[in-house]
Amino acid sequence: MIILTGPCVLEDRDTVMRIAEKLKPLSEDKRVEFYFKASFDKANRTSLSSYRGPGLEEGLKLFQEVKEQFGYKLVTDIHESYQAAPAAEVLDILQIPAFLCRQTDLLVAAAQTNCTINIKKGQFLASGSMIHPVEKVLKTRGIDEVNYQTSKDNGVWLCERGNTFGYGALVVDMKNLIAMREYAPVIFDATHSAQVPSTGGTTGGNSAIVPSLAKAAAAVGVDGFFFETHFDPSIALSDGPNMLQTDDLYKTVDDIFAIQEALNY
């Protein structure tokens, strides 16, 4: 099982290293293909005053330190085309944010690296629309046919994180997991699916529903999971309300494996 997990954003060094240390048992689990996730810049924060991260240069230095100390494979999101090449020198996966999943130049720049590309489905898109960003990446890499196997072989994933339902609410349609798997391996983003967007000057959420959403996705069948986690989500500098406390993450992962084993996935 692929698991992408870590803090929403790179905070101070001590916090990042403490979270990374707490994830070490998960990284050593032979059932898991583990990636440490964080953002060097949260460019789409609701408020101008919200913490965004250390930026590209300092963020890559911190990522490199995590890689050297723990041996983790790494994933981060990029927001502009020029970030792809330098990020790819350190990172293993480049993630395309949901709001930017149609941005051709960004997808092409990411595809021109050797990284796996995790494309998050826009909250405003139907699952069928996600064939197009997959096609952009595959064609850039010289592949004309779009299906699960060509995407898997060429390092292209899709990530489900719910759809906008009215104003300020997200709903996860589990049919999307089945539909998008025709085009690429699918990662279920359980924590962002629990967001309550733009509650005032910040994004809220309900972390209590994260385990239930993850277990539902496990029952449907996916290739992996994305969880944001923190040793104390109440003090996290971004997305705290929908994050899992690290101990709860381990319990959720155990439940996911139990479901998959019961269904013989």
Backbone bond lengths (Angstrom), bond angles and torsions (degrees), N, CA, C in turn:
res aa  C-N    CA-C-N  psi(-1)  N-CA   C-N-CA  omega(-1)  CA-C   N-CA-C  phi
1 M - - - 1.454 - - 1.521 110.38 -
2 I 1.313 116.47 131.14 1.465 122.00 174.41 1.526 108.44 -78.29
3 I 1.326 116.67 130.77 1.471 120.22 173.94 1.523 108.75 -132.77
4 L 1.324 115.24 122.43 1.458 123.18 174.18 1.516 106.57 -106.92
5 T 1.328 117.38 121.14 1.460 118.57 -177.05 1.520 111.59 -155.23
6 G 1.301 114.89 153.33 1.455 122.65 -178.88 1.515 109.03 155.89
7 P 1.310 118.33 -172.97 1.464 120.54 -179.60 1.520 111.25 -72.09
8 C 1.307 116.46 157.71 1.469 120.26 178.81 1.521 110.53 -59.61
9 V 1.328 115.42 -46.17 1.461 121.41 -174.82 1.524 109.15 -133.72
10 L 1.324 116.46 150.98 1.455 120.09 173.53 1.526 108.77 -67.23
11 E 1.320 115.69 113.64 1.459 120.67 177.38 1.535 107.73 -93.35
12 D 1.313 119.58 -151.12 1.465 120.07 177.96 1.530 109.06 -67.59
13 R 1.339 115.69 160.32 1.465 121.24 -173.69 1.520 111.94 -56.73
14 D 1.318 118.74 -44.56 1.462 121.12 -176.18 1.527 111.42 -62.54
15 T 1.332 116.40 -40.73 1.463 119.78 178.81 1.522 111.06 -64.83
16 V 1.325 116.63 -45.56 1.471 120.68 -179.87 1.521 110.78 -60.73
17 M 1.328 116.80 -45.45 1.458 120.24 -178.36 1.530 111.31 -67.81
18 R 1.317 117.31 -34.22 1.466 120.17 178.43 1.525 110.65 -66.61
19 I 1.331 117.01 -42.23 1.460 120.20 177.10 1.526 110.24 -65.07
20 A 1.328 116.19 -44.46 1.465 120.07 179.67 1.524 111.21 -58.98
21 E 1.319 116.95 -40.18 1.470 121.28 179.59 1.534 110.82 -64.31
22 K 1.329 116.76 -40.09 1.461 120.24 -178.66 1.530 111.92 -68.72
23 L 1.325 117.36 -19.51 1.464 121.37 -179.89 1.522 112.84 -91.78
24 K 1.315 116.86 -1.39 1.467 120.02 -176.27 1.530 112.86 -58.21
25 P 1.366 120.32 -45.19 1.472 118.66 178.20 1.527 113.15 -57.99
26 L 1.334 117.40 -36.19 1.463 120.21 178.67 1.523 110.42 -67.42
27 S 1.328 116.77 -39.08 1.464 120.39 179.44 1.519 112.09 -65.37
28 E 1.332 116.25 -23.96 1.469 121.52 -178.09 1.527 112.33 -93.52
29 D 1.328 117.46 -3.80 1.457 122.14 179.02 1.532 108.68 -70.93
30 K 1.319 117.50 119.69 1.463 121.88 -174.99 1.525 112.36 -66.52
31 R 1.318 117.62 -15.41 1.466 120.80 178.76 1.522 112.27 -82.57
32 V 1.334 116.75 -7.78 1.467 121.69 -168.55 1.523 111.21 -116.22
33 E 1.335 115.55 135.23 1.466 122.53 165.24 1.527 105.73 -96.63
34 F 1.329 116.00 102.81 1.467 121.93 -164.67 1.527 111.79 -97.93
35 Y 1.349 115.43 138.13 1.465 122.64 173.75 1.531 108.30 -134.74
36 F 1.321 115.56 134.67 1.466 121.06 175.61 1.521 107.92 -89.37
37 K 1.332 115.92 126.91 1.456 121.48 -174.49 1.522 111.53 -116.60
38 A 1.315 116.38 136.97 1.469 122.81 168.30 1.526 107.12 -164.25
39 S 1.308 116.34 168.01 1.467 121.54 179.84 1.520 110.19 -114.10
40 F 1.329 116.65 136.99 1.465 120.16 174.79 1.521 111.45 -83.13
41 D 1.362 115.78 -18.93 1.461 119.76 178.02 1.518 108.63 -154.19
42 K 1.320 117.02 121.07 1.455 121.29 173.49 1.520 107.41 -93.34
43 A 1.325 115.05 88.13 1.462 120.42 -171.44 1.523 113.13 -77.58
44 N 1.332 118.15 -9.26 1.468 119.80 -177.34 1.526 111.98 -115.46
45 R 1.354 117.31 32.33 1.464 119.75 175.80 1.531 110.10 -61.37
46 T 1.318 116.26 149.28 1.455 121.21 -178.30 1.526 111.84 -63.35
47 S 1.338 116.10 -43.76 1.461 121.20 -174.77 1.524 111.18 -109.46
48 L 1.313 116.43 145.42 1.461 121.84 176.94 1.522 111.36 -62.15
49 S 1.328 117.08 -27.13 1.461 120.97 -176.29 1.534 113.39 -86.61
50 S 1.328 118.10 -6.11 1.468 120.83 -177.91 1.531 110.99 -72.33
51 Y 1.312 115.86 149.38 1.470 122.16 178.98 1.522 109.80 -65.61
52 R 1.335 116.55 132.05 1.453 120.75 -177.61 1.520 113.66 -107.39
53 G 1.330 118.40 -25.01 1.453 120.40 -177.49 1.513 111.15 123.92
54 P 1.345 117.34 177.98 1.457 120.40 -175.08 1.521 114.98 -80.03
55 G 1.322 118.11 -8.82 1.450 120.88 -177.07 1.513 111.80 92.74
56 L 1.337 115.54 171.90 1.461 121.98 -172.72 1.522 112.66 -61.91
57 E 1.313 118.13 -53.58 1.462 121.24 -173.14 1.524 111.68 -63.72
58 E 1.328 117.51 -52.63 1.460 120.13 -179.03 1.530 111.01 -69.82
59 G 1.332 116.30 -33.45 1.451 119.55 178.61 1.519 112.41 -64.00
60 L 1.327 117.12 -41.48 1.468 119.94 179.42 1.524 111.27 -66.70
61 K 1.321 117.15 -33.11 1.468 119.86 175.99 1.521 110.90 -63.99
62 L 1.335 116.48 -41.45 1.456 120.43 179.95 1.527 110.70 -69.85
63 F 1.323 116.59 -40.52 1.467 119.75 175.29 1.536 110.65 -58.75
64 Q 1.326 116.10 -43.91 1.454 119.92 -179.91 1.530 111.21 -60.85
65 E 1.328 116.11 -38.44 1.457 120.00 178.13 1.535 110.95 -65.59
66 V 1.324 117.06 -41.30 1.471 120.52 176.42 1.525 110.09 -60.94
67 K 1.324 116.49 -43.46 1.466 120.07 -178.93 1.521 111.13 -64.09
68 E 1.317 116.72 -42.45 1.460 119.96 -178.17 1.525 112.08 -70.33
69 Q 1.331 117.09 -37.90 1.462 120.04 -176.74 1.529 112.66 -77.96
70 F 1.351 117.31 -38.20 1.458 120.06 -172.87 1.527 113.55 -111.59
71 G 1.318 116.98 -15.62 1.462 119.63 -177.71 1.511 114.09 74.98
72 Y 1.335 117.62 17.64 1.454 121.31 -176.66 1.526 111.67 -74.63
73 K 1.339 116.05 145.60 1.453 120.59 161.57 1.530 107.28 -77.96
74 L 1.325 116.82 150.18 1.465 120.98 -166.58 1.527 111.89 -126.86
75 V 1.333 114.52 149.28 1.462 121.13 175.77 1.523 109.22 -136.94
76 T 1.320 115.78 139.73 1.466 121.28 173.78 1.513 108.91 -146.35
77 D 1.329 116.18 162.36 1.455 119.84 176.13 1.532 110.19 -97.47
78 I 1.333 114.08 148.41 1.461 120.53 175.53 1.525 108.03 -119.00
79 H 1.328 115.75 149.23 1.455 120.76 -177.20 1.525 113.11 -117.97
80 E 1.325 116.70 -17.40 1.460 120.25 -179.91 1.517 109.73 -134.45
81 S 1.320 116.15 150.46 1.461 121.59 -172.99 1.520 113.00 -58.28
82 Y 1.324 117.94 -37.90 1.463 120.46 -175.21 1.529 111.85 -67.12
83 Q 1.339 117.37 -17.04 1.466 120.26 -178.73 1.529 112.62 -78.33
84 A 1.321 117.86 -18.19 1.470 120.66 -172.14 1.525 112.08 -63.00
85 A 1.314 117.27 -52.24 1.470 120.17 -174.25 1.532 113.04 -63.22
86 P 1.346 119.85 -50.21 1.471 117.97 178.97 1.527 112.74 -65.85
87 A 1.336 117.50 -36.52 1.464 119.43 178.58 1.520 110.70 -63.78
88 A 1.323 116.56 -36.97 1.464 121.08 -178.09 1.525 112.60 -67.48
89 E 1.315 118.10 -16.95 1.464 120.27 177.01 1.516 111.83 -71.31
90 V 1.341 117.37 -21.24 1.462 122.07 -177.47 1.529 111.73 -117.05
91 L 1.324 116.67 -39.38 1.458 122.69 -172.74 1.526 112.19 -86.31
92 D 1.314 115.84 157.68 1.459 122.69 176.60 1.522 112.76 -101.24
93 I 1.334 116.14 -29.89 1.464 121.99 177.86 1.519 108.72 -128.06
94 L 1.333 116.01 132.94 1.458 121.52 170.78 1.524 107.27 -104.74
95 Q 1.322 115.76 126.70 1.453 121.15 -178.03 1.523 110.02 -103.50
96 I 1.330 115.46 133.91 1.463 121.53 177.76 1.526 107.62 -97.25
97 P 1.336 118.33 118.13 1.467 120.60 -178.01 1.528 112.40 -60.43
98 A 1.326 115.35 151.92 1.463 120.91 -176.59 1.531 111.93 -56.90
99 F 1.334 116.78 -42.38 1.464 119.58 -178.88 1.528 112.39 -65.18
100 L 1.329 117.61 -17.90 1.462 121.88 -173.63 1.519 113.14 -114.05
101 C 1.333 117.88 14.37 1.461 120.18 -171.69 1.525 113.59 -68.94
102 R 1.326 117.82 -12.81 1.470 121.37 177.03 1.525 112.94 -99.81
103 Q 1.343 117.59 -0.71 1.467 121.40 -173.92 1.531 109.90 -75.64
104 T 1.312 116.27 102.88 1.463 121.66 -172.46 1.523 112.30 -59.70
105 D 1.321 118.65 -47.65 1.465 120.50 -177.07 1.531 111.24 -61.48
106 L 1.330 116.75 -37.78 1.457 120.55 179.45 1.528 110.62 -67.34
107 L 1.323 117.01 -44.07 1.464 121.30 178.65 1.524 111.36 -63.41
108 V 1.311 116.68 -42.65 1.470 120.53 -179.73 1.522 111.01 -65.46
109 A 1.336 117.15 -43.59 1.467 120.16 178.97 1.520 110.87 -61.58
110 A 1.335 116.90 -41.52 1.465 120.18 177.50 1.524 110.86 -64.69
111 A 1.328 116.41 -41.84 1.463 121.19 -178.33 1.524 112.44 -65.66
112 Q 1.319 117.33 -23.95 1.463 121.18 -179.84 1.524 112.89 -79.09
113 T 1.322 117.56 -3.92 1.461 122.41 173.76 1.535 109.02 -93.20
114 N 1.325 115.74 176.76 1.463 120.71 176.36 1.523 112.93 -92.98
115 C 1.325 117.16 6.55 1.462 121.07 -176.69 1.526 111.99 -78.48
116 T 1.322 115.73 154.24 1.455 120.85 162.98 1.526 107.87 -67.33
117 I 1.333 116.48 144.24 1.464 121.46 -179.24 1.523 108.29 -113.85
118 N 1.333 116.75 120.47 1.464 122.65 176.56 1.523 107.84 -105.18
119 I 1.325 116.00 109.05 1.463 121.08 -175.78 1.526 109.26 -99.03
120 K 1.309 116.66 116.74 1.459 120.33 178.97 1.531 109.91 -81.89
121 K 1.314 115.73 132.85 1.461 120.42 179.24 1.517 110.46 -69.64
122 G 1.310 116.32 130.82 1.459 120.34 176.76 1.520 111.16 -61.40
123 Q 1.342 115.43 141.64 1.460 120.43 178.83 1.525 111.57 -62.64
124 F 1.319 115.97 -15.60 1.458 122.90 -174.41 1.526 112.32 -101.62
125 L 1.344 118.14 5.31 1.454 121.26 -174.05 1.522 112.50 -114.86
126 A 1.331 115.39 147.49 1.459 120.99 169.00 1.526 108.90 -76.63
127 S 1.306 115.99 155.68 1.463 119.71 -177.75 1.519 112.32 -59.61
128 G 1.334 117.06 -35.03 1.458 120.04 -179.19 1.517 113.68 -63.38
129 S 1.329 116.51 -25.07 1.463 120.14 179.71 1.518 112.81 -70.09
130 M 1.336 117.36 -16.79 1.458 119.91 -175.24 1.509 113.34 -76.80
131 I 1.330 118.05 -4.37 1.462 119.18 172.81 1.523 110.74 -64.55
132 H 1.339 117.08 -28.11 1.466 119.93 -173.75 1.526 113.27 -73.22
133 P 1.348 120.83 -47.12 1.459 118.12 174.80 1.524 113.12 -63.97
134 V 1.339 117.33 -34.20 1.466 119.05 175.36 1.524 109.93 -61.75
135 E 1.322 115.71 -43.73 1.462 120.83 179.64 1.529 111.28 -61.41
136 K 1.316 117.37 -39.84 1.470 120.33 179.36 1.526 111.13 -61.00
137 V 1.329 116.56 -42.97 1.462 119.82 -179.92 1.526 110.74 -69.21
138 L 1.333 116.76 -47.02 1.466 119.76 -177.59 1.525 111.47 -63.54
139 K 1.325 117.42 -42.75 1.471 119.17 -179.87 1.517 111.41 -65.28
140 T 1.335 116.74 -36.16 1.459 119.71 175.57 1.532 110.32 -61.91
141 R 1.310 116.17 -31.65 1.468 121.44 179.76 1.528 112.30 -91.92
142 G 1.332 116.56 10.45 1.456 121.17 173.59 1.512 115.32 84.80
143 I 1.338 117.94 19.60 1.461 122.26 -178.30 1.527 108.94 -115.50
144 D 1.337 117.23 125.85 1.459 121.17 -177.55 1.521 113.83 -93.96
145 E 1.320 118.18 -26.85 1.454 121.31 -175.11 1.525 110.37 -91.50
146 V 1.325 116.62 130.62 1.467 121.66 -178.73 1.526 109.17 -107.82
147 N 1.317 116.12 110.96 1.459 121.03 172.84 1.518 108.45 -157.56
148 Y 1.311 116.28 176.51 1.468 121.09 -176.18 1.521 111.47 -55.29
149 Q 1.323 116.83 -47.25 1.461 119.70 -173.23 1.521 112.64 -70.23
150 T 1.340 117.79 -41.18 1.465 118.88 179.24 1.523 110.78 -65.22
151 S 1.323 116.26 -36.88 1.465 119.32 177.19 1.525 111.00 -67.00
152 K 1.317 116.66 -44.47 1.462 120.01 179.20 1.520 111.10 -61.36
153 D 1.319 116.80 -43.47 1.467 121.29 -178.39 1.520 112.53 -67.76
154 N 1.330 116.69 -25.30 1.462 120.67 -174.86 1.523 113.35 -113.17
155 G 1.318 116.73 17.39 1.452 120.95 171.03 1.511 115.57 68.68
156 V 1.343 116.68 49.02 1.463 120.96 176.46 1.521 108.11 -127.02
157 W 1.331 116.80 123.55 1.462 122.85 178.10 1.521 108.78 -121.11
158 L 1.336 115.33 156.81 1.459 121.91 170.41 1.521 109.05 -115.44
159 C 1.325 115.62 148.56 1.463 120.65 -175.28 1.526 109.44 -129.50
160 E 1.335 115.24 121.52 1.470 121.49 178.96 1.519 110.55 -91.52
161 R 1.354 116.78 133.25 1.460 121.07 178.71 1.527 113.41 -141.37
162 G 1.355 115.53 26.82 1.454 120.08 175.63 1.518 113.06 91.01
163 N 1.327 114.60 165.86 1.460 122.46 178.42 1.519 110.58 -120.96
164 T 1.311 115.78 146.66 1.457 121.18 175.29 1.525 109.75 -63.16
165 F 1.314 115.18 131.77 1.458 121.44 -179.10 1.520 106.80 -128.16
166 G 1.315 115.83 100.50 1.458 119.24 -174.36 1.516 110.01 69.30
167 Y 1.321 116.68 -144.66 1.452 121.87 -179.27 1.530 109.66 -104.20
168 G 1.325 116.21 127.04 1.456 120.49 171.72 1.511 115.41 70.05
169 A 1.324 118.01 31.29 1.460 120.17 177.44 1.524 109.53 -147.95
170 L 1.331 115.70 148.84 1.456 122.07 174.59 1.521 109.13 -119.68
171 V 1.314 115.59 144.82 1.458 121.75 174.35 1.519 107.61 -129.96
172 V 1.330 116.71 135.79 1.456 121.63 176.87 1.522 108.97 -96.22
173 D 1.323 115.50 118.57 1.457 121.97 174.66 1.525 107.18 -96.78
174 M 1.317 117.07 107.65 1.454 120.78 -175.20 1.530 112.49 -63.48
175 K 1.331 117.52 -17.98 1.472 119.55 175.26 1.516 111.33 -62.55
176 N 1.343 116.65 -27.05 1.465 119.64 178.91 1.527 111.50 -61.51
177 L 1.330 116.47 -34.68 1.459 119.91 -179.20 1.523 110.67 -63.25
178 I 1.323 115.45 -39.54 1.463 120.33 179.16 1.526 110.43 -70.87
179 A 1.332 116.33 -45.68 1.464 120.59 -175.40 1.521 112.02 -65.22
180 M 1.337 117.30 -45.33 1.465 119.53 -176.39 1.522 112.23 -70.44
181 R 1.332 116.75 -22.63 1.455 119.90 179.71 1.525 112.18 -68.64
182 E 1.325 117.48 -10.38 1.459 120.32 172.55 1.531 110.65 -69.46
183 Y 1.345 115.74 -27.38 1.456 120.31 -173.70 1.519 113.46 -100.63
184 A 1.348 117.19 -27.72 1.462 119.73 -171.61 1.519 109.71 -169.22
185 P 1.332 117.57 160.92 1.467 119.73 168.11 1.528 109.71 -56.41
186 V 1.325 116.04 144.29 1.462 121.22 -174.37 1.524 110.70 -116.91
187 I 1.317 114.89 129.81 1.460 124.00 173.53 1.523 107.62 -105.98
188 F 1.332 117.47 132.50 1.458 120.13 177.35 1.521 109.73 -98.89
189 D 1.315 115.91 120.19 1.465 122.55 178.82 1.525 108.39 -89.88
190 A 1.331 114.65 93.46 1.459 119.59 -173.07 1.516 113.44 -73.49
191 T 1.330 117.70 -31.67 1.469 118.93 -175.71 1.525 112.13 -80.59
192 H 1.324 118.72 -41.37 1.461 118.27 177.64 1.525 111.62 -71.28
193 S 1.315 117.02 -22.68 1.464 119.73 175.30 1.526 111.39 -67.83
194 A 1.325 116.62 -17.41 1.466 121.43 179.31 1.522 112.56 -95.45
195 Q 1.334 117.23 7.74 1.461 120.25 179.43 1.528 112.01 -68.13
196 V 1.328 114.16 153.38 1.460 122.27 165.77 1.527 105.03 -119.71
197 P 1.336 117.78 96.19 1.461 120.75 -168.45 1.527 113.92 -62.85
198 S 1.338 114.36 141.27 1.463 123.82 167.85 1.520 113.30 50.80
199 T 1.328 115.62 58.55 1.461 119.87 173.31 1.526 107.67 -88.91
200 G 1.321 115.78 85.65 1.457 120.19 -172.57 1.519 109.36 81.31
201 G 1.342 116.52 -130.26 1.461 120.94 -176.80 1.510 113.83 -90.68
202 T 1.325 118.40 1.49 1.456 122.30 179.48 1.524 109.94 -137.92
203 T 1.324 115.47 168.24 1.451 120.64 175.74 1.520 109.00 -93.07
204 G 1.315 116.06 129.31 1.449 120.39 178.05 1.516 111.25 -94.09
205 G 1.329 116.07 -167.46 1.451 119.91 179.40 1.508 111.29 177.31
206 N 1.330 114.30 176.31 1.459 120.61 -179.70 1.524 108.18 -137.81
207 S 1.317 116.64 88.59 1.461 121.13 -175.73 1.523 112.63 -63.92
208 A 1.332 117.95 -18.56 1.458 120.94 -178.62 1.527 112.26 -63.12
209 I 1.339 117.50 -25.33 1.464 119.63 -178.39 1.523 112.62 -90.54
210 V 1.331 117.79 -7.24 1.472 120.64 -177.14 1.528 112.04 -57.61
211 P 1.341 120.29 -50.66 1.471 118.99 -179.63 1.529 112.98 -58.34
212 S 1.331 117.41 -39.50 1.468 120.04 179.89 1.523 111.53 -65.73
213 L 1.326 117.50 -42.12 1.460 120.56 177.45 1.523 110.73 -62.70
214 A 1.330 116.36 -43.04 1.463 120.30 -179.55 1.525 111.18 -63.38
215 K 1.338 116.30 -42.00 1.465 119.33 -179.63 1.529 111.24 -67.12
216 A 1.328 117.29 -35.97 1.457 120.26 176.50 1.530 110.68 -63.80
217 A 1.334 116.43 -43.04 1.460 120.19 178.65 1.526 111.43 -65.10
218 A 1.325 116.71 -36.99 1.462 120.50 176.96 1.517 110.86 -62.46
219 A 1.332 116.75 -37.59 1.457 120.76 179.42 1.525 111.53 -68.69
220 V 1.325 117.15 -35.29 1.462 120.91 178.04 1.523 110.02 -71.21
221 G 1.340 116.30 -42.82 1.454 121.72 -179.67 1.519 111.95 111.33
222 V 1.327 116.78 111.24 1.459 123.25 176.25 1.521 108.42 -137.07
223 D 1.333 115.30 171.54 1.461 120.47 -178.89 1.518 112.87 -90.85
224 G 1.322 116.60 -18.17 1.454 118.84 -179.51 1.516 111.52 -176.46
225 F 1.327 113.96 -179.89 1.466 121.71 -175.70 1.519 110.80 -135.46
226 F 1.324 114.36 149.03 1.457 123.89 175.99 1.525 106.68 -118.15
227 F 1.330 116.38 122.17 1.464 121.17 177.14 1.525 108.70 -131.27
228 E 1.326 117.32 128.80 1.456 118.54 166.93 1.517 108.48 -88.81
229 T 1.331 115.66 138.40 1.459 120.15 -173.27 1.518 110.50 -143.41
230 H 1.325 114.51 158.20 1.469 121.21 -177.18 1.522 106.90 -158.24
231 F 1.325 117.44 148.77 1.463 118.39 177.06 1.529 112.03 -67.89
232 D 1.347 116.66 -21.94 1.463 121.02 175.40 1.529 108.65 -149.03
233 P 1.333 117.97 87.58 1.465 120.19 -177.38 1.520 114.35 -56.14
234 S 1.327 118.03 -22.90 1.462 119.89 -177.96 1.522 112.41 -67.18
235 I 1.320 117.99 -19.80 1.464 120.86 178.71 1.527 112.62 -110.46
236 A 1.340 116.81 4.14 1.469 120.19 179.10 1.525 109.85 -61.15
237 L 1.325 115.94 145.25 1.463 120.57 -176.33 1.520 113.50 -84.99
238 S 1.335 116.83 -5.28 1.464 120.74 176.71 1.524 108.83 -157.99
239 D 1.320 116.85 135.18 1.476 124.36 172.36 1.527 114.34 64.12
240 G 1.311 118.11 22.14 1.460 120.31 179.88 1.516 114.78 -54.04
241 P 1.359 120.05 -41.34 1.465 120.12 -174.84 1.524 115.25 -62.67
242 N 1.329 118.14 -23.09 1.465 118.73 179.98 1.530 113.21 -111.59
243 M 1.340 117.49 7.93 1.465 121.79 178.34 1.522 111.19 -80.23
244 L 1.349 115.17 155.18 1.450 120.71 170.88 1.523 110.29 -94.95
245 Q 1.321 115.81 134.82 1.459 119.16 167.85 1.528 107.21 -64.52
246 T 1.329 117.45 144.62 1.457 120.77 -168.58 1.523 112.97 -57.47
247 D 1.331 118.32 -40.70 1.467 120.26 178.46 1.530 111.08 -62.07
248 D 1.328 117.24 -37.45 1.464 120.78 177.46 1.528 110.97 -67.79
249 L 1.331 116.60 -31.60 1.460 120.43 176.48 1.529 110.56 -60.23
250 Y 1.322 116.73 -46.21 1.458 119.86 -179.31 1.527 111.49 -62.36
251 K 1.314 117.27 -40.73 1.462 120.57 177.68 1.532 110.59 -63.05
252 T 1.315 117.11 -42.18 1.457 121.20 179.79 1.522 111.21 -64.30
253 V 1.326 117.11 -42.78 1.464 120.66 178.45 1.528 110.42 -61.40
254 D 1.321 117.88 -42.37 1.466 120.82 177.40 1.527 111.21 -60.06
255 D 1.333 116.40 -41.22 1.469 120.60 179.30 1.528 110.86 -65.25
256 I 1.318 116.58 -39.43 1.466 120.76 178.73 1.520 110.52 -61.63
257 F 1.316 116.60 -45.84 1.458 119.68 179.50 1.528 111.10 -63.04
258 A 1.315 117.22 -38.99 1.462 120.26 179.13 1.527 110.99 -61.62
259 I 1.331 116.50 -40.78 1.467 120.78 178.45 1.516 110.41 -67.03
260 Q 1.314 117.56 -45.72 1.460 120.11 -178.73 1.526 111.54 -64.10
261 E 1.326 115.79 -39.09 1.461 118.99 178.97 1.536 110.66 -66.79
262 A 1.316 116.68 -38.60 1.459 119.89 179.15 1.523 111.75 -64.33
263 L 1.335 115.51 -33.68 1.468 121.06 -179.32 1.523 112.88 -93.34
264 N 1.339 115.42 -0.18 1.483 121.90 178.41 1.523 112.91 62.20
265 Y 1.365 116.67 36.13 1.469 119.12 173.49 1.522 108.47 -75.89
